[in-house]
């Protein structure tokens, strides 16, 4: 597509909006900025972000005459595609992209793209480290916190891009085309945005829609949706499994990660040689290894990098031991399935801090996974009453509720005894109390270390 003469609309003034505006400005393209929050200060936005300095900014509403002349709208991931003003743009013939699609149009090189309900950040970070050990120019971008658009303009044909891609970003991907993709798992999440599980699954599976020929997708054999999805694809499908011995693929057998090709087995490494804990992380390792091998990285480089890799921040992260009590930060446990993995990793009686923004999730499976490990459930946020009622239905009554995060952490400090653990693993998004899960995790660590 030729962009000269096109009028762009950048929707959203957060990190993605700033980065998208920066890319458009660097290319000399014509764009305006819109944010639905009419309480923002346009002059302040221009002063704070050089990227916005020369564009018109509209807050709250977009004038009719501006709407009529727009060709391409670039939505930030947090902007739902079914908002009335987005539907209005579509009806006018305006092309709807996300920041990922915009970046892709201006990027170069080959892409490895990773999605899934849980494990994306750990796997993306690990794949990025493996690629950096073998290639000279590697960019790790996307939902991991580095906008793709900040890197796209400086990429070359030799660039390797490793991208964490969320369902929100996949909604607005059109031609985005990875050479290797992965869907790690699919469990209920973001149903307040996608409305149905079918819509959510379709978003995740769409990461493969532009792949063809010998290009590869890596899938979780133990996820029933993905196991069946793999049978429908005409590209190269590589499975990994934490439970099943595979004729072809990667699987976990005891402590060993094994690669099998046409039934010929090779033990690649023992999980005890890595710093990651839990079956979910062993799945992440296998997925990363499969992607890297499919991309042409020698296995000795892959294995060496996996052994050196350290766990990512906010994912079952050891914080401190205070008075014999161990504290773990699993702030990235923003949904039920992720939080279940946090519980599974605990080996001590645990004070569990949960609750937060309501994404219309159900918490039954989370409560059932307590399995005698949770001594006290400490709840905060919008969902605290809902989760308490769910816990009570399942016969779990050791629940306390607090209005502030600080009160919850202080309660755990005052009551947990030596030999026990405190785990922040909320099973909910952070919005409403925090800007994001990173802020929630950082504050938790500060509170613990100030003890």
C-alpha positions in Angstrom: 0.0 0.0 0.0 1.3 3.5 -0.9 1.0 5.8 2.1 1.8 9.2 0.5 -1.3 11.4 0.7 -3.1 9.1 3.2 -4.6 10.7 6.3 -3.9 8.7 9.5 -5.8 8.8 12.8 -3.9 7.6 15.9 -6.3 6.5 18.6 -5.0 6.6 22.2 -2.4 8.7 23.9 -0.6 6.0 25.9 2.7 4.2 25.1 1.3 2.6 21.9 -0.2 5.9 20.7 3.0 7.8 21.3 5.1 5.1 19.5 2.7 5.0 16.5 2.7 8.8 16.2 6.5 8.7 16.3 6.8 6.3 13.5 4.3 8.2 11.3 6.1 11.5 12.1 9.5 9.9 11.2 8.1 8.9 7.8 6.6 12.4 7.1 3.1 11.1 7.0 -0.1 13.1 7.8 -1.9 12.2 11.0 -4.2 13.5 13.7 -4.5 12.2 17.3 -7.7 11.2 19.1 -8.4 10.1 22.7 -11.9 9.5 24.1 -10.9 11.1 27.5 -12.1 14.7 27.1 -10.4 15.6 30.4 -6.9 15.3 29.0 -5.0 18.5 28.2 -4.0 18.8 24.6 -1.3 21.4 25.2 0.2 19.2 28.0 0.2 16.2 25.7 2.1 18.2 23.0 4.6 19.5 25.6 5.2 16.0 27.1 5.5 14.1 23.8 7.5 15.5 20.9 5.7 12.9 18.7 2.5 14.9 19.1 4.0 18.4 18.7 2.9 19.0 15.1 -0.4 17.1 14.9 -4.0 18.2 15.6 -5.4 16.6 18.8 -9.1 15.8 19.4 -10.4 14.8 22.8 -13.8 13.4 23.6 -15.2 13.6 20.0 -13.9 13.9 16.5 -15.4 16.6 14.3 -17.5 15.3 11.4 -15.3 17.0 8.7 -12.2 15.3 10.2 -13.9 11.9 10.2 -14.8 12.3 6.5 -11.2 12.7 5.4 -9.5 9.8 7.4 -8.0 6.9 5.4 -6.4 4.7 8.1 -7.0 4.5 11.8 -4.4 3.1 14.1 -5.9 1.8 17.4 -4.0 1.3 20.6 -4.5 -2.2 22.0 -6.8 -1.0 24.8 -9.3 0.4 22.3 -12.1 -2.1 21.5 -12.9 -2.6 17.8 -16.6 -2.5 18.4 -16.8 1.0 19.9 -19.4 3.1 18.1 -16.8 5.6 16.7 -14.7 2.7 15.3 -17.8 1.2 13.7 -18.5 4.7 12.3 -15.0 4.8 10.8 -15.5 1.3 9.2 -18.8 2.4 7.6 -17.0 5.4 6.0 -14.4 3.1 4.5 -11.6 3.9 6.9 -9.1 1.1 7.2 -8.7 -0.1 10.8 -5.2 -1.2 12.0 -3.5 -1.7 15.3 0.0 -0.5 16.3 1.3 -4.0 15.4 0.0 -3.8 11.8 1.4 -0.3 11.3 4.8 -1.4 12.5 4.7 -4.5 10.3 4.1 -2.3 7.2 7.3 -0.4 7.9 9.5 -3.2 9.3 12.0 -5.6 7.6 13.5 -9.0 8.3 11.8 -12.1 9.8 9.4 -12.4 12.7 8.8 -14.9 15.4 5.4 -14.2 17.0 4.1 -15.6 20.3 0.6 -15.6 21.7 -1.5 -17.5 24.3 -3.4 -16.8 27.4 -0.4 -17.4 29.7 3.3 -17.7 29.5 3.8 -15.2 26.6 6.2 -12.9 28.4 8.5 -15.6 29.7 8.5 -17.4 26.4 9.1 -14.3 24.4 11.9 -13.2 26.6 13.5 -16.7 26.4 13.2 -16.8 22.6 14.7 -13.3 22.4 17.7 -14.4 24.5 18.2 -17.5 22.2 18.0 -15.4 19.1 20.5 -12.8 20.6 22.9 -15.7 21.2 23.0 -16.5 17.5 21.9 -13.4 15.4 23.4 -10.0 15.4 20.3 -7.8 15.1 17.4 -9.0 17.3 14.4 -6.9 18.5 12.0 -8.1 21.3 8.8 -6.1 21.0 5.0 -6.1 21.4 2.9 -6.8 24.4 6.1 -7.3 26.4 6.3 -3.6 26.9 8.3 -2.3 23.9 6.1 -1.0 21.1 6.9 -2.6 17.8 6.6 0.9 16.2 9.6 2.2 18.1 11.8 -0.4 16.4 10.3 -0.8 12.9 12.0 2.1 11.1 15.5 0.9 11.9 15.1 -2.7 10.9 16.9 -4.3 8.0 16.5 -7.6 6.0 18.8 -9.2 8.6 16.7 -8.2 11.6 15.0 -10.9 13.7 11.9 -9.7 15.5 10.5 -11.6 18.5 7.1 -10.3 19.2 4.7 -11.0 22.1 1.2 -10.5 20.6 -2.0 -10.2 22.7 -5.5 -11.0 21.5 -6.2 -7.3 21.5 -3.4 -6.8 19.1 -4.4 -9.7 16.9 -7.9 -8.2 16.5 -6.4 -5.4 14.3 -3.7 -7.4 12.5 -4.3 -7.7 8.7 -1.1 -8.6 6.8 1.1 -9.2 9.9 3.1 -12.3 8.9 5.4 -14.3 11.2 7.8 -16.9 9.8 7.4 -18.8 13.0 4.4 -18.5 15.4 3.3 -20.1 18.6 0.0 -20.4 20.5 1.0 -21.5 24.0 -2.5 -22.2 25.5 -6.0 -20.9 25.4 -8.1 -20.5 28.6 -10.9 -18.0 29.3 -9.7 -14.4 29.6 -10.7 -10.9 28.4 -14.3 -12.1 27.8 -15.5 -8.6 28.7 -13.6 -7.5 25.5 -14.2 -10.4 23.2 -17.7 -11.3 24.5 -17.5 -15.0 23.7 -14.9 -17.8 24.1 -15.3 -18.5 20.4 -14.3 -14.9 19.5 -11.3 -15.1 21.9 -10.1 -18.4 20.4 -10.5 -17.1 16.8 -8.3 -14.1 17.7 -5.5 -16.3 19.1 -5.7 -18.7 16.2 -5.5 -15.8 13.7 -1.8 -15.4 14.4 -1.3 -18.1 11.7 -3.6 -16.7 9.1 -0.9 -15.3 6.8 1.5 -18.2 7.2 2.0 -20.7 4.4 4.2 -23.4 3.0 7.0 -24.6 5.2 6.5 -21.8 7.8 5.9 -23.1 11.4 3.4 -22.8 14.2 4.2 -24.3 17.6 1.2 -25.6 19.6 0.4 -27.1 23.0 -0.6 -30.7 22.5 -2.4 -30.7 25.9 -4.7 -27.9 25.0 -7.7 -29.6 23.3 -8.5 -26.5 21.2 -5.0 -26.2 19.9 -4.6 -30.0 19.4 -7.5 -29.9 17.0 -6.6 -26.6 15.4 -3.2 -28.0 14.4 -5.0 -30.7 12.3 -6.7 -28.0 10.2 -3.5 -26.2 9.1 -1.4 -26.6 5.9 1.8 -25.3 7.5 4.4 -27.0 9.5 2.9 -27.8 13.0 5.2 -28.6 15.9 3.6 -29.8 19.2 5.0 -29.7 22.7 3.5 -31.6 25.7 4.1 -31.8 29.4 2.1 -35.0 29.7 2.2 -37.1 26.5 5.1 -38.9 24.8 5.0 -37.6 21.2 6.2 -39.4 18.1 7.2 -36.0 16.7 7.7 -32.9 18.9 9.0 -31.9 22.3 7.8 -33.5 25.5 8.5 -33.7 29.2 9.3 -37.1 30.7 10.1 -36.9 34.4 12.9 -34.3 34.6 13.9 -34.6 31.0 12.9 -32.5 28.1 12.9 -34.7 25.0 12.8 -34.0 21.3 11.4 -36.8 19.2 11.6 -37.0 15.4 9.8 -39.9 13.7 10.1 -41.7 17.0 13.8 -41.1 17.5 14.3 -39.6 21.0 16.9 -37.2 22.2 17.2 -35.9 25.8 18.0 -32.2 25.4 18.3 -31.2 29.1 16.9 -31.7 32.6 14.5 -29.2 34.0 16.7 -29.1 37.2 19.4 -27.5 35.0 17.1 -24.4 34.5 16.1 -21.7 36.9 12.4 -21.9 36.1 9.8 -23.6 38.3 6.7 -25.5 37.5 5.2 -27.5 34.6 3.8 -24.3 32.9 7.4 -23.0 32.7 8.6 -26.3 31.3 6.0 -25.9 28.6 7.3 -22.4 27.9 10.9 -23.8 27.6 9.7 -26.5 25.1 7.8 -24.0 23.0 10.8 -21.6 22.9 13.1 -24.5 21.9 10.8 -25.6 19.2 10.5 -22.1 17.8 14.2 -21.5 17.9 15.0 -24.8 16.2 12.4 -24.1 13.5 14.1 -20.7 12.9 17.5 -22.4 12.3 19.3 -22.0 15.6 21.6 -24.9 16.5 20.5 -27.0 19.4 23.7 -26.5 21.4 23.1 -22.7 21.3 19.4 -23.2 22.4 20.2 -25.5 25.3 23.1 -23.3 26.6 20.8 -20.3 26.6 18.0 -22.1 28.3 20.3 -23.1 31.1 21.5 -19.5 31.6 18.1 -18.0 31.5 16.6 -16.3 34.6 12.9 -16.0 35.4 11.2 -12.8 34.3 10.0 -10.2 36.8 6.5 -10.5 38.3 6.1 -14.2 37.4 6.5 -16.3 40.6 9.4 -14.1 41.4 11.1 -14.6 44.8 11.3 -11.3 46.6 12.7 -11.7 50.1 12.5 -13.9 53.2 11.4 -11.8 56.2 11.3 -13.4 59.6 11.3 -16.9 58.0 8.4 -16.0 55.7 9.1 -16.2 51.9 7.4 -13.6 49.7 6.7 -14.2 46.0 5.6 -11.7 43.4 3.3 -13.2 40.8 1.6 -10.0 39.8 1.5 -11.2 36.2 -1.0 -13.8 37.3 -3.8 -11.6 35.9 -6.2 -14.5 35.1 -7.4 -17.7 36.7 -5.2 -20.1 34.8 -2.0 -18.1 35.4 -2.8 -17.8 39.1 -3.4 -21.5 39.3 0.2 -22.0 38.2 1.4 -19.7 41.0 -0.4 -21.9 43.6 1.0 -25.0 42.1 4.6 -23.7 42.5 4.1 -23.1 46.3 5.6 -25.7 48.7 4.7 -23.9 52.0 1.4 -23.0 53.7 0.5 -19.8 51.8 -1.1 -16.4 52.4 -2.5 -15.7 49.0 -3.2 -12.0 48.0 -5.8 -11.9 45.2 -8.5 -9.8 43.6 -8.5 -6.7 41.3 -10.3 -5.5 38.2 -13.3 -7.6 37.1 -12.9 -9.1 33.6 -16.0 -11.1 34.0 -14.0 -14.2 35.0 -15.2 -17.1 37.1 -13.0 -18.2 40.0 -14.1 -21.8 40.7 -11.1 -23.5 39.2 -8.7 -21.2 41.1 -10.3 -22.0 44.4 -10.4 -25.7 43.7 -6.6 -25.5 42.9 -5.8 -24.4 46.5 -5.5 -28.1 47.3 -4.7 -27.5 51.0 -1.8 -25.1 50.2 -3.6 -21.8 50.8 -3.9 -21.0 54.5 -5.6 -17.6 54.1 -7.1 -15.8 51.1 -6.5 -12.1 51.3 -8.7 -10.1 48.9 -8.7 -6.6 47.5 -10.2 -4.7 44.6 -13.4 -4.8 42.6 -13.7 -8.6 42.7 -13.1 -9.2 46.4 -16.8 -9.9 47.3 -17.3 -12.0 44.2 -14.2 -14.2 44.9 -15.2 -14.5 48.6 -18.6 -15.8 47.7 -17.0 -18.3 45.2 -14.6 -19.5 47.9 -17.4 -20.0 50.4 -19.4 -22.0 47.9 -16.4 -24.4 47.7 -16.1 -24.6 51.4 -13.1 -22.3 51.8 -13.9 -19.7 54.6 -10.4 -18.5 55.6 -10.9 -15.2 53.7 -10.2 -11.6 54.7 -11.1 -8.5 52.7 -9.2 -5.1 52.6 -9.8 -1.8 50.9 -6.1 -1.1 50.2 -3.2 -3.1 48.9 -1.0 -1.8 51.7 -3.4 -3.1 54.4 -3.5 -6.5 52.7 0.3 -6.8 52.6 0.6 -5.6 56.2 -2.0 -8.2 57.4 0.1 -11.0 55.8 3.3 -9.7 57.4 1.6 -9.5 60.8 0.1 -13.0 60.6 2.3 -15.3 58.5 4.7 -17.4 60.6 8.2 -18.7 59.9 8.0 -21.5 57.4 5.0 -20.1 55.6 4.8 -18.0 52.3 3.0 -14.9 51.1 2.1 -15.0 47.4 0.8 -12.1 45.4 -1.1 -13.9 42.5 -4.3 -11.9 42.0 -6.1 -13.9 39.2 -7.3 -10.4 38.1 -6.1 -7.5 36.1 -4.6 -4.5 38.0 -6.7 -1.7 36.6 -8.6 0.5 39.0 -6.0 0.2 41.7 -2.8 0.3 39.6 -1.8 1.4 36.1 -0.6 -2.1 35.2 0.5 -5.4 36.7 4.2 -4.2 36.7 3.3 -1.3 39.0 1.3 -3.7 41.3 4.3 -6.0 41.4 6.9 -3.2 42.0 4.8 -1.8 44.9 4.4 -5.2 46.4 8.2 -5.7 46.4 8.8 -2.2 47.9 6.3 -3.0 50.7 8.0 -6.3 51.4 11.6 -4.9 51.3 10.5 -2.0 53.6 9.6 -4.5 56.3 
